[in-house]
Amino acid sequence: MSDNPAPATVDFGYRQVAPAEKRGLVRDVFARVAPRYDLMNDLMSLGVHRAWKRAFVTALDPRPNRRLLDLAGGTGDICFGWLARGGGPALLTDVNPAMLAVGRDRAVARGRVATLGFLVADAERLPLPERSFDVVSIAFGLRNCTDKAAVLAEARRVLRPGGRFLCLEFSRVEVAALQPVYDAWSFAVLPRLGALVAGDAPSYRYLVESIRTFPDQATLVGMMAQAGFARVRVRNLTGGIAAIHSGWRL
């Protein structure tokens, strides 16, 4: 857990809400979007999220003797990529049972239940022992967490010395020519897609807003260093629309 005092309010998109209220609101969002989550990811990113996740899994460096913990893992894309690349046993965690249920169905269909575990868990308070994983990952989940510093602290706590934490998340566009197109797509198109495909424009409006309120590349580097990670690095993807942050527990 973070040692900093809990703030009175936190961001939920562009709104400020109480921390306990945000947890419930985020759970409700992902319970609603779970059935169409994978389809909407393809539509929202025009399929680019698959390339980002492939790059992320490559950065995780899967090996048979390494154990992965995937935080806020949703429907399991990162764990499935890890296992397909020859990684060792993986544990898929998410605070939302509806998202994990989709991931479990996918694991059964792919014959991955022997090497993939499932746990309903809050990334801010993991019911897991210290120094128990070789790699900890979180992909497009940190921005939805209420206490991001607590998530980073927990990730470091459960890593073995010499283990690595990696975060794939939307970030700040660093190519000026992309910004107007990106803004138009985000605010004009994505909520309409949510309404048409998932019947839920407000949830997708929140997801867009949550991207804009998430810390930029340099700020997240500083947060990871403050959490105790060493050799923190950032790699921009698609001009900074997304980024991979990584750090080591030494």
Residue frames as qw, qx, qy, qz and C-alpha x, y, z in Angstrom:
[[0.000, 0.886, 0.463, 0.000, 0.00, 0.00, 0.00],
 [0.324, 0.640, -0.049, 0.695, 1.03, 3.61, -0.56],
 [0.437, -0.334, -0.500, 0.669, 2.34, 5.53, 2.47],
 [0.017, -0.174, -0.106, -0.979, 0.81, 8.76, 1.19],
 [0.304, 0.292, 0.611, -0.670, -2.43, 9.96, 2.83],
 [0.303, 0.465, 0.793, 0.251, -5.54, 9.07, 0.86],
 [0.014, -0.081, -0.185, -0.979, -6.83, 12.00, -1.22],
 [0.392, 0.299, 0.507, -0.707, -10.33, 13.31, -0.60],
 [0.735, 0.552, 0.173, -0.354, -11.20, 12.92, -4.28],
 [0.445, -0.235, 0.705, 0.500, -9.74, 11.16, -7.33],
 [0.355, 0.352, -0.383, -0.776, -10.40, 11.40, -11.04],
 [0.557, 0.284, 0.780, -0.022, -13.09, 9.32, -12.71],
 [0.433, 0.627, 0.426, 0.488, -12.59, 10.58, -16.22],
 [0.166, 0.486, -0.027, 0.858, -13.06, 14.34, -15.98],
 [0.575, -0.691, -0.195, -0.394, -15.13, 14.06, -12.80],
 [0.109, 0.401, -0.722, 0.554, -13.77, 14.17, -9.26],
 [0.788, -0.374, -0.326, -0.364, -15.27, 11.51, -6.99],
 [0.587, -0.617, 0.473, -0.225, -14.51, 9.92, -3.63],
 [0.077, 0.454, -0.878, -0.132, -11.97, 7.05, -3.82],
 [0.386, 0.103, 0.886, -0.235, -14.51, 4.44, -2.69],
 [0.594, 0.597, 0.259, -0.474, -17.01, 5.72, -5.24],
 [0.351, 0.646, -0.558, -0.386, -14.47, 5.42, -8.07],
 [0.164, -0.221, 0.961, 0.014, -13.83, 1.76, -7.27],
 [0.484, 0.384, 0.724, -0.307, -17.53, 1.00, -7.65],
 [0.481, 0.731, -0.019, -0.484, -17.90, 3.10, -10.77],
 [0.174, 0.564, -0.746, -0.308, -14.96, 1.40, -12.48],
 [0.299, 0.006, 0.950, -0.089, -16.28, -2.05, -11.57],
 [0.531, 0.563, 0.482, -0.411, -19.65, -1.11, -13.06],
 [0.368, 0.712, -0.359, -0.478, -18.03, 0.13, -16.29],
 [0.127, 0.415, -0.875, -0.214, -16.14, -3.09, -16.87],
 [0.412, 0.196, 0.851, -0.260, -19.06, -5.29, -15.87],
 [0.549, 0.654, 0.239, -0.462, -21.05, -3.58, -18.62],
 [0.410, 0.724, -0.433, -0.346, -18.36, -3.69, -21.31],
 [0.472, -0.364, 0.801, 0.046, -17.07, -7.22, -20.62],
 [0.752, 0.325, 0.571, -0.050, -19.22, -9.07, -23.22],
 [0.614, 0.762, 0.138, 0.156, -18.04, -6.82, -26.08],
 [0.396, -0.824, 0.251, 0.318, -14.65, -5.82, -24.63],
 [0.585, -0.195, 0.591, 0.521, -12.43, -7.63, -27.14],
 [0.422, 0.623, 0.546, 0.369, -14.50, -6.58, -30.15],
 [0.022, -0.990, -0.141, 0.010, -14.53, -2.96, -29.00],
 [0.504, -0.632, 0.359, 0.466, -10.75, -2.98, -28.50],
 [0.543, 0.159, 0.609, 0.556, -10.36, -3.96, -32.15],
 [0.218, 0.806, 0.459, 0.303, -12.78, -1.29, -33.33],
 [0.254, -0.949, -0.057, 0.180, -11.48, 1.49, -31.09],
 [0.403, -0.655, 0.453, 0.451, -7.83, 1.00, -32.01],
 [0.675, 0.602, -0.268, -0.331, -8.43, -0.20, -35.58],
 [0.982, 0.058, -0.154, 0.088, -6.64, -3.35, -34.50],
 [0.339, 0.704, -0.453, 0.429, -3.44, -1.55, -33.46],
 [0.593, -0.602, 0.392, -0.364, -3.83, -2.71, -29.85],
 [0.997, 0.009, 0.073, 0.038, -2.84, -6.18, -31.03],
 [0.647, 0.546, -0.251, 0.469, 0.52, -4.88, -32.28],
 [0.183, -0.725, 0.383, -0.542, 1.05, -3.00, -29.02],
 [0.836, -0.391, 0.285, -0.261, 0.33, -6.13, -27.02],
 [0.939, 0.247, -0.087, 0.224, 2.68, -8.21, -29.17],
 [0.350, 0.661, -0.356, 0.559, 5.43, -5.69, -28.51],
 [0.487, -0.626, 0.346, -0.501, 4.58, -5.77, -24.80],
 [0.975, -0.168, 0.125, -0.079, 4.68, -9.57, -24.59],
 [0.766, 0.447, -0.229, 0.401, 8.05, -9.54, -26.36],
 [0.031, 0.697, -0.388, 0.602, 9.31, -7.06, -23.76],
 [0.780, -0.483, 0.207, -0.339, 8.11, -9.39, -20.97],
 [0.250, 0.543, -0.802, 0.005, 10.69, -11.90, -22.29],
 [0.894, -0.201, 0.107, -0.387, 8.69, -15.10, -21.63],
 [0.303, 0.436, -0.844, 0.078, 10.73, -18.09, -20.48],
 [0.715, -0.240, -0.626, -0.196, 9.64, -21.49, -19.14],
 [0.562, -0.204, -0.603, 0.528, 11.30, -20.94, -15.76],
 [0.001, 0.071, -0.195, 0.978, 9.63, -17.59, -15.14],
 [0.046, -0.573, -0.804, 0.151, 6.28, -17.01, -13.44],
 [0.016, 0.315, 0.230, 0.921, 4.04, -14.14, -14.56],
 [0.010, 0.580, 0.655, -0.484, 1.52, -12.13, -12.55],
 [0.084, 0.362, 0.437, 0.819, -0.78, -10.07, -14.77],
 [0.005, 0.398, 0.540, -0.742, -2.63, -7.32, -12.93],
 [0.428, 0.563, 0.177, -0.685, -6.00, -5.98, -14.10],
 [0.228, -0.216, 0.822, 0.476, -5.62, -8.58, -16.83],
 [0.564, 0.309, -0.076, -0.762, -9.20, -8.47, -18.08],
 [0.916, 0.235, 0.058, -0.319, -9.92, -11.14, -20.66],
 [0.854, -0.299, 0.384, 0.182, -6.38, -12.49, -20.70],
 [0.658, 0.743, -0.110, 0.053, -4.62, -11.21, -23.83],
 [0.044, 0.797, -0.580, 0.163, -1.26, -10.72, -22.11],
 [0.634, -0.326, 0.682, -0.163, -1.31, -14.08, -20.34],
 [0.875, 0.367, 0.311, -0.047, -2.26, -15.89, -23.55],
 [0.493, 0.817, -0.280, 0.104, 0.57, -14.14, -25.37],
 [0.271, -0.682, 0.654, -0.185, 3.00, -15.03, -22.59],
 [0.770, -0.098, 0.619, -0.120, 2.05, -18.71, -22.68],
 [0.802, 0.583, 0.127, -0.027, 2.10, -18.86, -26.48],
 [0.341, 0.821, -0.426, 0.167, 5.68, -17.56, -26.40],
 [0.761, 0.104, -0.584, 0.263, 6.76, -20.32, -24.02],
 [0.151, -0.559, 0.427, -0.695, 6.47, -18.50, -20.70],
 [0.188, -0.036, -0.919, 0.345, 6.02, -20.38, -17.43],
 [0.152, -0.603, -0.778, 0.090, 2.84, -20.50, -15.32],
 [0.002, -0.314, -0.072, -0.947, 0.79, -17.30, -15.30],
 [0.075, -0.521, -0.732, 0.432, -1.74, -15.87, -12.86],
 [0.009, -0.459, -0.400, -0.793, -4.45, -13.65, -14.35],
 [0.162, -0.465, -0.628, 0.603, -5.96, -11.23, -11.83],
 [0.072, -0.414, -0.309, -0.853, -8.70, -8.65, -12.11],
 [0.168, 0.057, 0.570, -0.802, -11.01, -6.93, -9.67],
 [0.617, 0.198, -0.033, -0.761, -13.98, -7.60, -11.95],
 [0.571, -0.025, 0.817, -0.078, -15.38, -11.16, -11.98],
 [0.693, 0.620, 0.262, -0.258, -17.21, -10.54, -15.28],
 [0.349, 0.791, -0.476, -0.162, -13.94, -9.80, -17.09],
 [0.236, -0.432, 0.869, -0.046, -12.23, -12.83, -15.56],
 [0.718, 0.230, 0.604, -0.260, -15.15, -15.04, -16.58],
 [0.662, 0.717, -0.095, -0.198, -14.56, -14.10, -20.21],
 [0.128, 0.707, -0.695, 0.004, -10.86, -14.84, -19.79],
 [0.506, -0.203, 0.815, -0.194, -11.60, -18.21, -18.19],
 [0.787, 0.454, 0.342, -0.239, -13.89, -19.17, -21.08],
 [0.499, 0.780, -0.364, -0.102, -11.13, -18.24, -23.52],
 [0.158, -0.567, 0.803, -0.097, -8.61, -20.33, -21.55],
 [0.704, 0.070, 0.673, -0.215, -10.87, -23.38, -21.66],
 [0.736, 0.642, 0.100, -0.191, -11.36, -22.96, -25.41],
 [0.399, 0.778, -0.484, 0.041, -7.58, -22.73, -25.91],
 [0.928, -0.094, -0.328, 0.148, -6.68, -25.58, -23.58],
 [0.317, 0.559, -0.401, 0.653, -4.70, -23.28, -21.26],
 [0.630, -0.673, -0.060, -0.383, -6.29, -24.04, -17.90],
 [0.905, -0.212, -0.212, 0.301, -3.35, -26.15, -16.69],
 [0.594, 0.048, -0.101, 0.797, -0.85, -23.27, -16.87],
 [0.044, -0.420, -0.076, -0.903, -3.11, -20.27, -16.26],
 [0.232, -0.430, -0.753, 0.440, -4.62, -19.43, -12.89],
 [0.113, -0.638, -0.337, -0.683, -7.38, -16.92, -12.14],
 [0.361, -0.373, -0.584, 0.624, -7.82, -14.67, -9.12],
 [0.083, -0.863, -0.320, -0.382, -10.33, -11.93, -8.36],
 [0.607, -0.421, -0.219, 0.637, -8.05, -9.39, -6.71],
 [0.061, 0.995, 0.068, -0.025, -7.61, -5.66, -6.31],
 [0.718, 0.430, -0.182, 0.517, -4.18, -4.66, -7.67],
 [0.079, -0.753, 0.272, -0.594, -3.88, -2.17, -4.79],
 [0.552, -0.451, 0.571, -0.407, -4.15, -4.95, -2.15],
 [0.676, 0.277, -0.640, -0.236, -2.90, -8.25, -3.51],
 [0.820, -0.411, 0.295, -0.268, -3.56, -11.38, -1.40],
 [0.886, 0.361, -0.225, 0.182, -0.22, -12.81, -2.54],
 [0.749, -0.536, 0.019, 0.389, 3.09, -13.44, -0.76],
 [0.007, -0.898, 0.320, 0.300, 6.14, -11.25, -1.16],
 [0.027, -0.604, 0.738, 0.300, 8.80, -12.10, -3.72],
 [0.669, 0.104, 0.720, -0.152, 6.70, -14.74, -5.48],
 [0.699, 0.654, 0.290, -0.009, 6.81, -13.74, -9.18],
 [0.623, -0.109, 0.323, 0.704, 9.53, -13.22, -11.75],
 [0.072, 0.188, 0.372, 0.906, 7.56, -10.79, -13.91],
 [0.131, 0.606, 0.624, -0.476, 4.61, -8.54, -13.09],
 [0.128, 0.191, 0.502, 0.834, 2.63, -6.89, -15.88],
 [0.224, 0.631, 0.553, -0.496, -0.31, -4.55, -16.24],
 [0.198, 0.121, 0.580, 0.781, -1.73, -3.57, -19.64],
 [0.235, -0.390, -0.359, -0.815, -4.30, -0.79, -20.02],
 [0.569, -0.545, -0.615, -0.007, -5.32, -1.24, -16.40],
 [0.441, -0.188, -0.387, 0.788, -3.28, 1.15, -14.28],
 [0.072, -0.219, -0.097, -0.968, -5.26, 4.23, -15.33],
 [0.578, -0.450, -0.459, -0.503, -8.45, 2.64, -13.93],
 [0.619, -0.282, -0.604, 0.415, -6.92, 2.03, -10.49],
 [0.279, -0.922, -0.235, -0.131, -7.80, 4.42, -7.71],
 [0.430, -0.828, 0.326, 0.152, -4.41, 4.49, -5.94],
 [0.776, 0.574, -0.250, 0.075, -1.78, 4.06, -8.65],
 [0.042, 0.689, -0.645, 0.328, 1.09, 4.42, -6.18],
 [0.699, -0.270, 0.568, -0.339, -0.32, 1.50, -4.19],
 [0.928, 0.353, 0.061, -0.101, -0.44, -0.65, -7.33],
 [0.507, 0.695, -0.456, 0.229, 3.20, 0.10, -8.08],
 [0.276, -0.574, 0.661, -0.396, 4.19, -0.68, -4.49],
 [0.857, -0.048, 0.426, -0.285, 2.31, -3.97, -4.57],
 [0.832, 0.530, -0.165, -0.002, 3.88, -4.91, -7.90],
 [0.262, 0.673, -0.614, 0.318, 7.34, -4.40, -6.44],
 [0.557, -0.424, 0.573, -0.426, 6.44, -6.25, -3.23],
 [0.917, 0.071, 0.341, -0.194, 5.44, -9.46, -5.02],
 [0.673, 0.655, -0.342, 0.042, 8.43, -9.41, -7.38],
 [0.892, -0.267, 0.009, 0.363, 11.44, -11.53, -6.63],
 [0.229, -0.791, 0.312, 0.475, 14.77, -9.65, -6.46],
 [0.232, -0.236, 0.734, 0.593, 15.94, -9.38, -10.06],
 [0.311, 0.548, 0.774, 0.066, 12.34, -9.44, -11.27],
 [0.094, 0.005, 0.293, 0.951, 10.83, -6.91, -13.64],
 [0.262, 0.626, 0.586, -0.442, 7.64, -4.88, -13.76],
 [0.141, 0.059, 0.524, 0.838, 6.21, -3.68, -17.08],
 [0.274, 0.601, 0.512, -0.550, 3.23, -1.42, -17.76],
 [0.175, 0.251, 0.612, 0.730, 1.54, -0.91, -21.14],
 [0.047, 0.696, 0.551, -0.458, -0.75, 2.09, -21.06],
 [0.314, 0.815, 0.307, 0.378, -2.09, 4.94, -23.13],
 [0.505, -0.409, -0.109, 0.752, 0.14, 7.97, -22.79],
 [0.129, 0.823, 0.067, -0.549, 0.77, 11.42, -24.30],
 [0.729, 0.594, 0.240, 0.241, 1.04, 11.87, -28.05],
 [0.439, -0.630, 0.223, 0.600, 4.49, 13.23, -28.92],
 [0.321, 0.151, 0.590, 0.725, 3.92, 13.68, -32.67],
 [0.176, 0.354, 0.213, -0.893, 2.10, 16.99, -33.15],
 [0.364, 0.118, -0.554, -0.739, 0.52, 15.99, -36.46],
 [0.310, -0.208, -0.926, -0.052, -1.25, 13.06, -34.76],
 [0.011, 0.193, 0.625, -0.756, -2.96, 15.11, -32.05],
 [0.458, 0.170, -0.012, -0.872, -5.94, 16.59, -33.98],
 [0.618, 0.060, -0.673, -0.401, -6.79, 13.25, -35.60],
 [0.352, -0.065, -0.864, 0.354, -6.39, 11.41, -32.31],
 [0.165, 0.160, 0.474, -0.850, -8.64, 13.89, -30.47],
 [0.565, 0.136, -0.246, -0.776, -11.34, 13.71, -33.13],
 [0.586, 0.019, -0.796, -0.153, -11.29, 9.91, -33.10],
 [0.231, -0.066, -0.802, 0.548, -11.34, 9.77, -29.30],
 [0.159, 0.264, 0.478, -0.823, -14.09, 12.24, -28.52],
 [0.527, 0.284, -0.162, -0.784, -16.28, 12.13, -31.64],
 [0.629, 0.199, -0.666, -0.349, -16.05, 8.54, -32.83],
 [0.255, 0.110, -0.918, 0.281, -15.38, 6.25, -29.86],
 [0.335, 0.131, 0.615, -0.702, -18.47, 7.09, -27.76],
 [0.676, 0.303, -0.151, -0.655, -20.62, 6.60, -30.87],
 [0.518, 0.246, -0.813, -0.099, -18.99, 3.21, -31.46],
 [0.016, -0.035, 0.850, -0.526, -19.74, 2.34, -27.85],
 [0.528, 0.226, 0.315, -0.756, -23.37, 3.25, -28.35],
 [0.687, 0.352, -0.379, -0.511, -23.75, 1.37, -31.62],
 [0.578, 0.256, -0.775, 0.007, -21.80, -1.81, -30.81],
 [0.304, -0.048, -0.822, 0.479, -22.05, -2.14, -27.04],
 [0.330, -0.709, -0.523, -0.339, -25.13, -0.01, -26.35],
 [0.592, -0.688, -0.229, 0.352, -23.13, 2.01, -23.85],
 [0.393, 0.758, -0.036, 0.520, -21.75, 5.41, -24.85],
 [0.374, -0.879, 0.174, -0.239, -21.06, 6.67, -21.27],
 [0.869, -0.370, 0.242, 0.222, -18.62, 3.85, -20.45],
 [0.739, 0.304, 0.211, 0.563, -16.58, 4.55, -23.54],
 [0.065, 0.893, -0.010, 0.445, -16.68, 8.27, -22.89],
 [0.636, -0.739, 0.220, -0.015, -15.18, 7.52, -19.47],
 [0.882, -0.060, 0.248, 0.395, -12.46, 5.35, -21.05],
 [0.483, 0.660, 0.099, 0.567, -11.47, 8.22, -23.35],
 [0.227, -0.898, 0.101, -0.363, -11.40, 10.69, -20.47],
 [0.823, -0.525, 0.183, 0.116, -9.38, 8.31, -18.30],
 [0.790, 0.267, 0.121, 0.538, -6.66, 8.27, -20.97],
 [0.218, 0.773, 0.007, 0.595, -6.41, 12.05, -20.91],
 [0.463, -0.808, 0.168, -0.324, -6.14, 12.23, -17.12],
 [0.951, -0.181, -0.025, 0.247, -3.49, 9.48, -16.84],
 [0.378, -0.775, 0.292, 0.414, 0.07, 10.62, -15.96],
 [0.601, 0.737, -0.283, -0.121, 2.34, 11.32, -18.93],
 [0.869, 0.245, -0.361, 0.233, 5.51, 9.34, -19.68],
 [0.299, 0.481, -0.498, 0.657, 7.87, 11.34, -17.49],
 [0.521, -0.461, 0.283, -0.660, 5.45, 11.47, -14.56],
 [0.970, -0.129, -0.067, -0.197, 4.97, 7.70, -14.56],
 [0.692, 0.364, -0.456, 0.425, 8.73, 7.19, -14.74],
 [0.034, -0.498, 0.467, -0.730, 9.00, 9.27, -11.57],
 [0.769, -0.325, 0.137, -0.532, 6.20, 7.35, -9.84],
 [0.960, 0.068, -0.267, 0.044, 7.90, 4.03, -10.59],
 [0.471, 0.423, -0.496, 0.595, 11.23, 5.31, -9.27],
 [0.347, -0.477, 0.356, -0.725, 9.50, 6.54, -6.12],
 [0.919, -0.189, -0.018, -0.347, 7.98, 3.06, -5.68],
 [0.613, -0.546, 0.564, 0.085, 11.51, 1.63, -5.60],
 [0.880, 0.383, 0.244, 0.141, 11.97, 0.39, -9.15],
 [0.376, -0.611, 0.411, 0.562, 15.43, 0.70, -10.63],
 [0.206, -0.149, 0.698, 0.670, 16.58, 1.32, -14.21],
 [0.431, 0.614, 0.552, -0.364, 13.14, 2.62, -15.20],
 [0.159, -0.124, 0.592, 0.780, 12.71, 2.98, -18.94],
 [0.518, 0.560, 0.396, -0.511, 9.93, 4.09, -21.31],
 [0.243, -0.015, 0.740, 0.626, 9.33, 3.11, -24.94],
 [0.439, 0.411, 0.128, -0.789, 6.77, 5.05, -26.95],
 [0.362, 0.237, 0.861, 0.269, 4.45, 3.25, -29.36],
 [0.202, 0.680, 0.592, 0.383, 2.67, 4.91, -32.31],
 [0.158, 0.591, 0.023, 0.791, 4.00, 8.34, -31.54],
 [0.009, 0.133, -0.588, 0.798, 3.25, 8.15, -27.82],
 [0.645, -0.279, -0.289, -0.650, -0.40, 7.13, -28.10],
 [0.911, -0.397, -0.093, -0.055, 0.69, 4.20, -25.95],
 [0.167, 0.730, -0.605, 0.269, 3.91, 3.51, -24.06],
 [0.890, -0.186, -0.396, 0.127, 5.68, 0.64, -22.33],
 [0.195, -0.793, 0.438, -0.376, 7.24, 1.51, -18.97],
 [0.905, -0.060, -0.405, 0.120, 9.57, -0.98, -17.32],
 [0.159, -0.759, 0.485, -0.404, 11.58, -1.20, -14.11],
 [0.683, 0.105, -0.703, 0.166, 13.48, -3.77, -12.05],
 [0.674, -0.708, 0.094, -0.189, 13.39, -4.84, -8.43],
 [0.587, 0.504, -0.535, 0.339, 17.08, -5.02, -7.58]]
